[in-house]
Amino acid sequence: MVSMNFLSIDCSTNIGSLFIKNQNKTFIKVLQNDKSNIDLLMKKILDFCEESGLKIQNISNIFVNQGPGSFSGLRSSLAVAKGISLAQNVNIFGYNTFIWVASKFFDKENFIYSLIKIRDKYFIKEFNKKLITISKFREMQKYEIIKKFSNKFLIIPENISSTYDEKILKLNNLKIVDLDHNNLEFLQKKGLLDKHLIKPIYIG
């Protein structure tokens, strides 16, 4: 079976990441989001490709996080990803943090509630066991989350879990999930990523 090389770009939060899979070897680079200047981000990607031994023309797929997140980081990362895709004739797929954090629970829970915090706001999105969207994401207040989701299968990403309210972190059925870029391949094969109309999810 031929291994697919891919690049994943996540600039949705203040601490983002680049991820490369090259011949079944994986490499990750943490990004400090400095308003994600496009030229600077492109240089970081080129340097990272060189460090990992992957030529940019040998990338098979690009995965780019659509959010939710701030305007500058998402705008820059989507622009860079689309630029590489056009220049190198590479497939590009968009994913969001809601489905990314839910990916490891495919076919394991009947209803999955993905809770993302951006700045001081909480947003929730519901999926079924096949990770098909049941409801559009919506903003919720802290007291609503505690009242309505104390016994629901609620998941949050580990990388921003320290920003969540302590009362939410103590909910009975809450799961804190490590975000794994490798899961993006699985989501792509299941047809759960955006391919044709990749738009950012801006929050503030």
N, C-alpha and C positions, 0 to 999 in steps of 0.2 A: 504494500500500500504506500503510495507516494505521500510524503509529509508536506503539508502546506505551510509555507512561511507566512507569517502575518505580523503586522504592526498594529498596536492598539494605542489610542491617544485619549487620555482623560484629563480635561482641564475644567471640570465642573465645579471644583471646590478650590479653596486656597492652597491645598496640598494635592496636586494632581500626580499623574504618573504616565510614563511611557512603558510599553511592554513589547518585547519582540520574541517570537518563537521562530527559531532557525534550526532546521534539521533535528527537531525534537529537543533541542536545548532552549531554555527560556532565560530571558534577561529582563530585568525591571529597573527603571530609573525613577526616583521620586522627583517631582517638580515643585518648586516653590512658585506659586502663581504671582508673577510680577506684572500683572495686567496683560500677560501673555502676548507681548509684542510678536507680530507674525514673523518678522525676520529672525528674531531671537529663538522662537519656537522651532522654526525650520532648521536653524543651525544646530539646536539641541538634538533634533531628530537625526540629522546627518551624522553628527558626532556619535550618537548612540548606535546607529547602524554600523559605523566603522568599528566601534568597540565590540560589538556582538558578532562581527564578521559577516554581516548580511549586506549585500549591495542593494541599494534602494530599487534597482530595476528587477531584482529577483523576489520582491514582495508579491505574494499572491493575493492577499486581501488586506484591506485597512478597515479597522473598526474604530469608530469615533463616538465618544459619549455626547449625546444631545442634551443632557441635563437631567433633572433641573439644576440650574445654576445661574451665575451672573452673566451679564451681557458680554463683557470683554473676553473672558476665557473661552466661552462657547463659540463666539463669533470667530476668534482667531483659530481655534483648533479645527473648526469645520472648514474654514477657508483653506488652511494648510492641507487638510486631508483631501479635500476636493481638488486642490491644485496638484498634489502628488498623483491622485487617481487619473486625472486628465493627462498629465505629462507622461506617465508611465503605463497608461492603459491598464490600471489595476482596479479590481472590484472594490467598491466602498460600501460599508454597511453602518448604519446608525443604530446605536442602542441607548437606552436610558437607564439611570441608576435604579429605578423601580424594578425593572425586570432583571437587571444584573444581579441585584441582591437576592431576588427570588429564584434565580436559575438553579441553585443546588437542590431546590425542593420540588422540581418537576416530577409530577406523578406521585407525590408523597403526601400532600395535604389537599383536601377538597377545596378549601378557600384560604388564600394567602393574602395578607394585608401588608403592603410594603410602605413603611413610614420613613420619609426623608425630611431632615431639617436643613433649611437654608436660611442663614442668618438667624433671625428669631422666629421664623415661621415654620410650622409643620405642615407637610403635605402627605396625603395618603392615597394609595391606589390599590384596587382589589383585582386579584387574578383567580381563575379556577385552577384545577390541578394540572391542566395542560399549559398553564401560563397564558391563557387567552384572557384579554382584558374584560372584566365584568363592569367596571365603572371607570370613568375618566378620573384623573387625579384631582383632588380638591383640598383646599386648605382647611385645617381643623385646629381648634383651640386646644390647649393642654388639658383643660378640664373635660372636654368632649372625648378626647382620646382615652383618658383614665376611666371615664364612665362607660363608654361604649365598647372598648376593646380590651378590657381586662381579662376576658376569657377567649379572645380570638387569637388565631395564629398570626402574631405580629412580628415583623422582622425589620431590623435596622442594620445599616452598614457599620462595620467595626471602625473604619477609619475616621468617622465623625461621631462615634457614640459618646465621646466625652462631652459633647456639646448638648446632649439631651438632658432634659430635666430629670432629677433623681427619682421622682415619683413614677415617671414613665419607665425608667430603667428597672424598677422593682415590680413591674407588672408580671403576673404569674406566667403567662405563656409567651413572653417576649424572647426572641432569639436574636443574638448579635452575630452577624455573619461577616466573615472575611471575604472581601471582594477578590475573586479569582479571574484574571483575564482569560485563562484557558477555557472558562465556561462560555465565552463568547462564540467559540467555534461550535459548541453544542447548540446554542440558540440560533446561530446562522443555519445550521443543518436542519433544524426544526422549522425554519421559515418564520422565525419570530423577531427578526430584525428588519429595520427599514432599509430599503435599497434604492427606491426611485425618487422619493421626495424626503430628503433628509433635512429636517428643520430643527432648530434649537428650541429647547424649552426654557425660556427666560423666566427668572424669578427676581424681580427688582432690578 
